[in-house]
Amino acid sequence: MASPSVFSLFCLFSFLLGMADAHYFSQNFYRRSCPKALSVIRTAVYKAVAKEPRMGASLLRLHFHDCFVLGCDASILLDDTATFTGEKTAGPNNNSVRGYEVIDTIKSQLESLCPGVVSCADIVTVAARDSVVALGGPIWSLKLGRRDSTTASFSTANSDLPGASLNLDGLISAFDKKGFTAKEMVVLSGTHTIGVAQCKNFRGRIYNENNINAAFARSKQRICPNSGGDENLSGLDGTPNHFDNVYFQSLTEKKGLLHSDQQLYNGGSTDSIVETYSTDSTAFFTDVANAMIKMANLNLLTGTQGEIRTNCRKINRS
């Protein structure tokens, strides 16, 4: 008679454990504690993107550069102090990552509405999703309940964020380190369908590489001289303020702006994936939504881990 009782207790424990997990991380996490949280984030993002369309790509990139270091924990938002070095001044982020002020605005609004409830990590995650939607891209469902880190990693930001100079093998390896397949790497790279790049990041490609459309290279050389103008900007594809599949079409025409972009279509193992997305925007939208959900769940802090920062730029005890 003991066995059924033990089994029943095991089932009850498993059920309660599952309920606890759902409480800590679910789509309805703020339904009671801050029911207007998502609308506040969406409104602020739409306003920021309407004022400056480039901000949509900036907020998406902010999310990526957060998640690929320690996880989606808002570590990228922490400012340096006399005794603490954050991630903002790491090579891939310094004078490059933007959108911090938009996150500050949203956090301030939410602290007035629901003090100490909505994490900076959730704000960054939802803002990235809403930015894509604002620029014509797909929407996806997000579980919420992320908590904020109390640390950051300058060294991991320098080592783990994939750079514009990587070859295909390096890209596949960098994404594999975070649990992504080669196909997911390609589809996430496709978010370069929005945004711009600085001249210093594509100068080598437009002056030195052969797998590039000659007319395209000349047009970019007018923006980016051989020397100087390091911060001059060019769209990553022909429609940098609209989320579409033009990025993949550009790659098939040898018009990838960054070296790492064109590596996706350069006679290698990912060519067929690029070709599919270049002609099927529905497939791209479906797959990028799924890959973004996966990225948004990297190495999360939930439950009693971490904290809910009052100010996204500093930990609460500082």
Backbone hydrogen bonds in HBPLUS format (Angstrom, degrees):
<---DONOR---> <-ACCEPTOR-->    atom                        ^
c    i                          cat <-CA-CA->   ^        H-A-AA   ^      H-
h    n   atom  resd res      DA  || num        DHA   H-A  angle D-A-AA Bond
n    s   type  num  typ     dist DA aas  dist angle  dist       angle   num
A0006-VAL N   A0002-ALA O   3.00 MM   4  6.28 161.0  2.04 160.3 165.9     1
A0007-PHE N   A0003-SER O   2.89 MM   4  6.09 164.4  1.91 157.4 162.3     2
A0008-SER N   A0004-PRO O   2.82 MM   4  5.98 154.2  1.88 145.5 152.7     3
A0009-LEU N   A0005-SER O   2.95 MM   4  6.22 156.9  2.00 148.1 154.1     4
A0010-PHE N   A0006-VAL O   2.90 MM   4  6.17 152.6  1.98 147.6 155.5     5
A0011-CYS N   A0007-PHE O   2.94 MM   4  6.24 157.9  1.98 150.7 156.1     6
A0012-LEU N   A0008-SER O   2.94 MM   4  6.18 157.6  1.99 148.0 154.3     7
A0013-PHE N   A0009-LEU O   2.89 MM   4  6.08 160.1  1.93 148.5 153.9     8
A0014-SER N   A0010-PHE O   2.92 MM   4  6.15 161.4  1.95 150.2 155.2     9
A0015-PHE N   A0011-CYS O   2.91 MM   4  6.10 154.6  1.98 145.6 152.7    10
A0016-LEU N   A0012-LEU O   2.92 MM   4  6.16 163.2  1.95 152.6 156.7    11
A0017-LEU N   A0013-PHE O   2.85 MM   4  6.03 153.2  1.92 148.8 156.8    12
A0018-GLY N   A0014-SER O   2.94 MM   4  6.12 155.8  2.00 143.8 150.3    13
A0019-MET N   A0015-PHE O   2.90 MM   4  6.20 150.2  1.99 145.3 154.1    14
A0020-ALA N   A0016-LEU O   2.90 MM   4  6.15 149.0  2.00 142.8 151.1    15
A0021-ASP N   A0017-LEU O   2.96 MM   4  6.28 159.9  2.01 150.2 155.1    16
A0022-ALA N   A0018-GLY O   2.94 MM   4  6.16 157.4  1.99 146.5 152.8    17
A0023-HIS N   A0019-MET O   2.92 MM   4  6.14 147.0  2.03 141.4 150.4    18
A0024-TYR N   A0020-ALA O   2.99 MM   4  6.28 152.6  2.06 149.6 156.6    19
A0025-PHE N   A0021-ASP O   2.98 MM   4  6.13 139.8  2.15 146.6 157.4    20
A0026-SER N   A0144-LEU O   2.89 MM 118  5.22 139.7  2.06 150.2 152.0    21
A0029-PHE N   A0026-SER O   3.31 MM   3  5.15 154.2  2.38 111.6 109.1    22
A0144-LEU N   A0026-SER O   2.77 MM 118  5.22 170.5  1.78 114.8 118.1    23
A0031-ARG N   A0028-ASN O   3.01 MM   3  5.13 166.1  2.03 115.3 118.9    24
A0034-CYS N   A0030-TYR O   2.96 MM   4  4.94 156.4  2.02 125.3 130.9    25
A0037-ALA N   A0034-CYS O   2.99 MM   3  5.50 165.3  2.01 127.2 128.8    26
A0040-VAL N   A0036-LYS O   2.96 MM   4  6.13 153.6  2.03 157.8 165.6    27
A0041-ILE N   A0037-ALA O   3.05 MM   4  6.35 162.3  2.08 153.8 157.9    28
A0042-ARG N   A0038-LEU O   2.93 MM   4  6.07 169.7  1.94 149.6 153.0    29
A0043-THR N   A0039-SER O   2.95 MM   4  5.96 165.5  1.97 144.5 148.8    30
A0044-ALA N   A0040-VAL O   3.13 MM   4  6.25 163.8  2.16 147.3 151.5    31
A0045-VAL N   A0041-ILE O   2.94 MM   4  6.12 160.4  1.98 155.9 161.6    32
A0046-TYR N   A0042-ARG O   2.90 MM   4  6.05 172.1  1.91 157.0 159.5    33
A0047-LYS N   A0043-THR O   3.02 MM   4  6.13 153.8  2.09 143.1 150.4    34
A0048-ALA N   A0044-ALA O   2.97 MM   4  6.17 158.3  2.02 145.1 150.9    35
A0049-VAL N   A0045-VAL O   2.86 MM   4  6.08 163.2  1.89 159.8 164.1    36
A0050-ALA N   A0046-TYR O   2.91 MM   4  5.96 151.4  1.99 141.9 149.9    37
A0051-LYS N   A0047-LYS O   3.08 MM   4  6.25 148.9  2.18 142.1 149.9    38
A0052-GLU N   A0048-ALA O   2.95 MM   4  6.15 151.2  2.03 142.5 150.8    39
A0055-MET N   A0052-GLU O   2.82 MM   3  5.64 157.4  1.87 129.4 135.7    40
A0056-GLY N   A0053-PRO O   3.10 MM   3  5.86 153.7  2.17 119.9 125.3    41
A0058-SER N   A0054-ARG O   3.15 MM   4  6.46 154.3  2.22 146.3 154.2    42
A0059-LEU N   A0055-MET O   2.89 MM   4  6.10 157.6  1.94 154.4 157.4    43
A0060-LEU N   A0056-GLY O   3.15 MM   4  6.38 151.5  2.24 142.6 150.7    44
A0061-ARG N   A0057-ALA O   2.89 MM   4  6.07 158.8  1.93 148.9 154.7    45
A0062-LEU N   A0058-SER O   2.90 MM   4  6.08 149.4  1.99 142.7 151.5    46
A0063-HIS N   A0059-LEU O   3.22 MM   4  6.40 154.7  2.29 139.5 144.5    47
A0064-PHE N   A0060-LEU O   3.10 MM   4  6.45 160.7  2.14 148.0 153.0    48
A0065-HIS N   A0061-ARG O   2.83 MM   4  6.04 168.1  1.84 157.8 160.5    49
A0066-ASP N   A0062-LEU O   2.98 MM   4  6.13 128.1  2.26 136.8 150.2    50
A0066-ASP N   A0063-HIS O   3.18 MM   3  5.08 133.9  2.40  93.8 106.6    51
A0067-CYS N   A0063-HIS O   2.95 MM   4  6.18 174.7  1.95 161.6 160.7    52
A0068-PHE N   A0064-PHE O   3.05 MM   4  6.08 157.6  2.10 154.2 159.1    53
A0069-VAL N   A0066-ASP O   3.33 MM   3  5.92 166.9  2.35 117.8 120.4    54
A0073-ASP N   A0071-GLY O   2.86 MM   2  5.56 127.0  2.15 112.1  95.9    55
A0072-CYS N   A0298-LEU O   3.08 MM 226  5.93 157.6  2.13 157.5 156.6    56
A0149-SER N   A0073-ASP O   2.98 MM  76  5.32 162.5  2.02 149.5 146.9    57
A0077-LEU N   A0074-ALA O   3.15 MM   3  5.58 156.0  2.21 110.4 117.2    58
A0078-LEU N   A0075-SER O   3.28 MM   3  5.77 162.1  2.31 114.1 118.8    59
A0079-ASP N   A0313-ARG O   2.90 MM 234  5.34 167.6  1.92 139.7 138.9    60
A0081-THR N   A0084-PHE O   2.82 MM   3  4.91 166.6  1.84 142.7 146.5    61
A0084-PHE N   A0081-THR O   3.40 MM   3  4.91 161.8  2.44  94.2  99.4    62
A0090-ALA N   A0087-GLU O   3.15 MM   3  5.32 163.8  2.18 108.6 113.4    63
A0093-ASN N   A0090-ALA O   2.92 MM   3  5.43 145.0  2.04 119.2 130.1    64
A0094-ASN N   A0090-ALA O   2.87 MM   4  5.69 160.7  1.91 169.7 171.9    65
A0096-SER N   A0093-ASN O   3.04 MM   3  5.16 143.8  2.17 138.2 129.1    66
A0097-VAL N   A0093-ASN O   3.00 MM   4  5.00 165.2  2.02 131.2 135.4    67
A0102-VAL N   A0099-GLY O   3.11 MM   3  5.33 124.4  2.44 102.1 115.8    68
A0103-ILE N   A0099-GLY O   3.23 MM   4  6.60 159.0  2.27 155.0 160.3    69
A0104-ASP N   A0100-TYR O   2.91 MM   4  6.24 154.1  1.98 148.1 156.2    70
A0105-THR N   A0101-GLU O   2.95 MM   4  6.19 155.5  2.01 145.9 151.5    71
A0106-ILE N   A0102-VAL O   3.05 MM   4  6.35 163.6  2.08 150.8 154.5    72
A0107-LYS N   A0103-ILE O   2.88 MM   4  6.06 166.4  1.89 154.2 158.3    73
A0108-SER N   A0104-ASP O   2.92 MM   4  6.09 159.8  1.97 150.3 155.5    74
A0109-GLN N   A0105-THR O   3.06 MM   4  6.32 158.6  2.11 148.5 153.9    75
A0110-LEU N   A0106-ILE O   2.95 MM   4  6.20 159.7  1.99 154.1 159.8    76
A0111-GLU N   A0107-LYS O   2.81 MM   4  5.98 150.5  1.89 151.2 159.4    77
A0112-SER N   A0108-SER O   3.13 MM   4  6.33 146.1  2.25 141.0 149.0    78
A0113-LEU N   A0109-GLN O   3.10 MM   4  6.34 143.3  2.24 137.7 148.1    79
A0114-CYS N   A0110-LEU O   2.60 MM   4  5.56 171.0  1.61 155.2 158.6    80
A0117-VAL N   A0114-CYS O   3.35 MM   3  5.81 142.4  2.50 147.0 139.6    81
A0123-ILE N   A0119-SER O   3.13 MM   4  6.41 154.2  2.20 140.9 148.3    82
A0124-VAL N   A0120-CYS O   2.95 MM   4  6.22 164.9  1.98 155.5 157.7    83
A0125-THR N   A0121-ALA O   3.12 MM   4  6.25 158.8  2.16 142.7 148.7    84
A0126-VAL N   A0122-ASP O   2.89 MM   4  6.02 170.5  1.90 156.5 158.5    85
A0127-ALA N   A0123-ILE O   2.86 MM   4  5.86 159.2  1.90 150.3 157.1    86
A0128-ALA N   A0124-VAL O   3.10 MM   4  6.22 148.9  2.20 141.1 147.9    87
A0129-ARG N   A0125-THR O   3.32 MM   4  6.63 161.0  2.36 144.2 148.4    88
A0130-ASP N   A0126-VAL O   2.91 MM   4  6.15 166.8  1.92 156.8 160.4    89
A0131-SER N   A0127-ALA O   2.90 MM   4  5.97 140.7  2.06 139.2 149.4    90
A0132-VAL N   A0128-ALA O   3.22 MM   4  6.53 155.0  2.29 147.9 152.7    91
A0133-VAL N   A0129-ARG O   3.17 MM   4  6.52 160.7  2.21 149.2 154.3    92
A0134-ALA N   A0130-ASP O   2.89 MM   4  6.04 155.4  1.95 143.2 150.1    93
A0135-LEU N   A0131-SER O   3.19 MM   4  6.42 134.0  2.41 139.4 150.0    94
A0135-LEU N   A0132-VAL O   3.17 MM   3  5.29 135.6  2.38  97.9 109.8    95
A0137-GLY N   A0132-VAL O   2.80 MM   5  5.01 155.7  1.86 148.6 142.2    96
A0136-GLY N   A0133-VAL O   3.02 MM   3  5.18 159.8  2.06 115.2 115.0    97
A0243-PHE N   A0135-LEU O   2.77 MM 108  5.49 173.6  1.77 146.9 149.1    98
A0147-ARG N   A0301-LEU O   2.72 MM 154  5.14 136.7  1.91 143.9 147.6    99
A0148-ASP N   A0307-GLU O   2.68 MM 159  5.14 152.2  1.76 170.0 164.6   100
A0307-GLU N   A0148-ASP O   2.94 MM 159  5.14 148.6  2.04 137.9 147.9   101
A0157-ALA N   A0153-SER O   3.05 MM   4  6.24 154.2  2.12 145.7 153.0   102
A0158-ASN N   A0154-PHE O   3.14 MM   4  6.42 147.6  2.25 142.2 150.5   103
A0159-SER N   A0155-SER O   2.99 MM   4  6.22 140.5  2.15 140.0 151.4   104
A0160-ASP N   A0156-THR O   2.77 MM   4  5.54 162.6  1.80 153.3 155.8   105
A0166-LEU N   A0163-GLY O   3.38 MM   3  5.85 172.0  2.39 114.9 116.9   106
A0260-SER N   A0164-ALA O   2.98 MM  96  5.02 136.4  2.17 141.7 143.9   107
A0171-LEU N   A0167-ASN O   2.99 MM   4  6.31 151.8  2.07 154.3 163.0   108
A0172-ILE N   A0168-LEU O   2.91 MM   4  6.18 168.6  1.92 161.5 163.8   109
A0173-SER N   A0169-ASP O   2.97 MM   4  6.10 157.7  2.02 144.7 151.1   110
A0174-ALA N   A0170-GLY O   2.92 MM   4  6.05 158.3  1.97 144.5 150.3   111
A0175-PHE N   A0171-LEU O   3.06 MM   4  6.27 160.8  2.10 153.8 157.8   112
A0176-ASP N   A0172-ILE O   2.87 MM   4  5.93 150.5  1.96 143.3 152.7   113
A0177-LYS N   A0173-SER O   3.03 MM   4  6.16 146.2  2.15 145.2 152.5   114
A0178-LYS N   A0175-PHE O   3.00 MM   3  5.26 141.8  2.15 102.8 113.8   115
A0180-PHE N   A0175-PHE O   2.96 MM   5  5.22 165.9  1.98 137.9 134.7   116
A0179-GLY N   A0176-ASP O   2.91 MM   3  4.86 161.7  1.94 105.1 110.4   117
A0185-MET N   A0181-THR O   2.90 MM   4  6.19 146.6  2.01 144.7 154.7   118
A0186-VAL N   A0182-ALA O   3.01 MM   4  6.33 154.2  2.08 147.1 152.9   119
A0187-VAL N   A0183-LYS O   2.99 MM   4  6.29 163.8  2.02 151.4 155.5   120
A0188-LEU N   A0184-GLU O   2.93 MM   4  6.02 157.6  1.98 146.3 152.2   121
A0189-SER N   A0185-MET O   2.92 MM   4  6.05 148.1  2.02 142.2 151.6   122
A0190-GLY N   A0186-VAL O   3.03 MM   4  6.31 130.6  2.28 137.4 150.7   123
A0191-THR N   A0188-LEU O   3.07 MM   3  5.58 166.0  2.09 111.5 115.9   124
A0192-HIS N   A0189-SER O   2.95 MM   3  5.88 161.3  1.98 124.0 128.3   125
A0193-THR N   A0190-GLY O   3.00 MM   3  5.77 141.0  2.16 117.7 121.7   126
A0194-ILE N   A0191-THR O   3.26 MM   3  6.24 164.1  2.28 121.7 122.6   127
A0195-GLY N   A0240-PRO O   2.89 MM  45  4.98 158.0  1.94 131.3 131.8   128
A0236-LEU N   A0195-GLY O   2.97 MM  41  5.94 165.7  1.99 145.5 143.1   129
A0197-ALA N   A0234-SER O   2.87 MM  37  5.60 151.2  1.96 152.9 160.5   130
A0234-SER N   A0197-ALA O   3.11 MM  37  5.60 147.9  2.21 148.3 158.2   131
A0201-ASN N   A0198-GLN O   2.82 MM   3  5.58 155.5  1.88 124.4 132.1   132
A0199-CYS N   A0232-ASN O   2.73 MM  33  5.23 138.2  1.90 150.6 162.9   133
A0202-PHE N   A0199-CYS O   3.00 MM   3  5.42 156.6  2.05 113.8 120.9   134
A0203-ARG N   A0199-CYS O   2.85 MM   4  5.63 125.7  2.15 163.9 175.8   135
A0200-LYS N   A0230-ASP O   3.01 MM  30  4.66 157.7  2.06 138.5 132.4   136
A0206-ILE N   A0202-PHE O   3.19 MM   4  6.49 166.2  2.21 159.0 161.0   137
A0207-TYR N   A0203-ARG O   3.16 MM   4  6.24 139.2  2.33 152.8 162.7   138
A0208-ASN N   A0204-GLY O   2.96 MM   4  5.50 145.8  2.08 138.1 146.2   139
A0209-GLU N   A0205-ARG O   3.28 MM   4  5.13 157.4  2.34 128.0 130.9   140
A0213-ASN N   A0254-LYS O   2.86 MM  41  5.25 161.9  1.90 142.0 140.1   141
A0217-ALA N   A0213-ASN O   2.89 MM   4  6.19 158.2  1.94 156.5 163.0   142
A0218-ARG N   A0214-ALA O   3.00 MM   4  6.29 161.0  2.04 150.2 154.7   143
A0219-SER N   A0215-ALA O   3.01 MM   4  6.24 155.0  2.08 145.8 152.4   144
A0220-LYS N   A0216-PHE O   3.08 MM   4  6.37 150.6  2.17 148.8 156.4   145
A0221-GLN N   A0217-ALA O   2.91 MM   4  6.14 140.3  2.07 145.7 157.6   146
A0223-ILE N   A0220-LYS O   3.03 MM   3  5.16 138.6  2.21  98.9 110.8   147
A0224-CYS N   A0220-LYS O   2.84 MM   4  6.05 151.8  1.92 148.0 157.3   148
A0232-ASN N   A0229-GLY O   2.98 MM   3  5.34 168.9  1.99 119.7 122.6   149
A0242-HIS N   A0239-THR O   3.10 MM   3  5.55 159.6  2.14 125.1 124.2   150
A0248-PHE N   A0245-ASN O   3.16 MM   3  5.62 125.4  2.48 107.6 118.3   151
A0249-GLN N   A0245-ASN O   3.31 MM   4  6.68 156.4  2.37 145.9 152.8   152
A0250-SER N   A0246-VAL O   2.84 MM   4  6.06 154.0  1.90 154.1 160.8   153
A0251-LEU N   A0247-TYR O   3.17 MM   4  6.51 147.7  2.28 141.5 149.6   154
A0252-THR N   A0248-PHE O   3.23 MM   4  6.56 155.0  2.30 147.5 152.7   155
A0253-GLU N   A0250-SER O   3.02 MM   3  5.10 141.4  2.17  99.1 110.9   156
A0255-LYS N   A0250-SER O   2.78 MM   5  4.85 160.6  1.82 145.3 144.5   157
A0254-LYS N   A0251-LEU O   3.03 MM   3  4.97 162.6  2.06 110.1 111.5   158
A0261-ASP N   A0258-LEU O   3.08 MM   3  5.06 125.0  2.40  95.1 109.4   159
A0262-GLN N   A0258-LEU O   3.23 MM   4  6.61 164.4  2.25 160.6 160.1   160
A0263-GLN N   A0259-HIS O   3.13 MM   4  6.33 137.5  2.32 145.1 157.1   161
A0264-LEU N   A0261-ASP O   3.07 MM   3  5.84 159.4  2.11 119.4 124.8   162
A0265-TYR N   A0262-GLN O   2.96 MM   3  5.43 153.3  2.03 112.2 120.2   163
A0271-ASP N   A0268-GLY O   3.38 MM   3  5.83 171.7  2.38 115.8 117.7   164
A0273-ILE N   A0270-THR O   3.12 MM   3  5.34 125.6  2.43 102.9 116.6   165
A0274-VAL N   A0270-THR O   3.19 MM   4  6.52 163.2  2.22 159.2 163.0   166
A0275-GLU N   A0271-ASP O   2.96 MM   4  6.27 159.9  2.00 153.2 159.2   167
A0276-THR N   A0272-SER O   3.03 MM   4  6.23 153.3  2.10 141.3 147.7   168
A0277-TYR N   A0273-ILE O   3.10 MM   4  6.42 168.0  2.12 156.3 157.9   169
A0278-SER N   A0274-VAL O   2.89 MM   4  6.01 142.4  2.03 148.2 159.4   170
A0279-THR N   A0276-THR O   3.26 MM   3  5.67 149.4  2.36 106.5 114.5   171
A0280-ASP N   A0276-THR O   3.02 MM   4  5.99 121.2  2.38 141.7 158.1   172
A0284-PHE N   A0280-ASP O   3.22 MM   4  6.57 159.3  2.27 147.1 153.0   173
A0285-PHE N   A0281-SER O   2.86 MM   4  6.06 165.5  1.88 151.3 154.7   174
A0286-THR N   A0282-THR O   2.96 MM   4  6.15 162.5  1.99 150.2 155.0   175
A0287-ASP N   A0283-ALA O   2.95 MM   4  6.05 168.0  1.96 150.9 154.5   176
A0288-VAL N   A0284-PHE O   2.79 MM   4  5.84 159.8  1.83 155.3 161.2   177
A0289-ALA N   A0285-PHE O   3.11 MM   4  6.10 154.1  2.18 139.2 145.8   178
A0290-ASN N   A0286-THR O   3.21 MM   4  6.48 159.9  2.25 144.6 149.6   179
A0291-ALA N   A0287-ASP O   2.94 MM   4  6.13 155.7  2.00 146.1 153.1   180
A0292-MET N   A0288-VAL O   2.87 MM   4  5.97 150.2  1.95 144.3 152.2   181
A0293-ILE N   A0289-ALA O   3.04 MM   4  6.29 151.3  2.12 146.0 153.3   182
A0294-LYS N   A0290-ASN O   3.11 MM   4  6.37 157.8  2.16 143.2 148.9   183
A0295-MET N   A0291-ALA O   2.90 MM   4  6.16 158.0  1.95 146.3 152.4   184
A0296-ALA N   A0292-MET O   2.88 MM   4  6.00 154.8  1.94 145.5 152.5   185
A0297-ASN N   A0294-LYS O   3.15 MM   3  5.39 155.6  2.21 104.7 112.3   186
A0298-LEU N   A0295-MET O   3.14 MM   3  5.47 159.3  2.19 122.1 119.8   187
A0305-GLN N   A0302-THR O   2.98 MM   3  5.45 164.0  2.01 138.0 138.4   188
A0314-LYS N   A0311-ASN O   3.15 MM   3  5.85 171.1  2.15 123.8 126.5   189
A0318-SER N   A0315-ILE O   3.16 MM   3  5.66 157.8  2.21 114.4 121.3   190
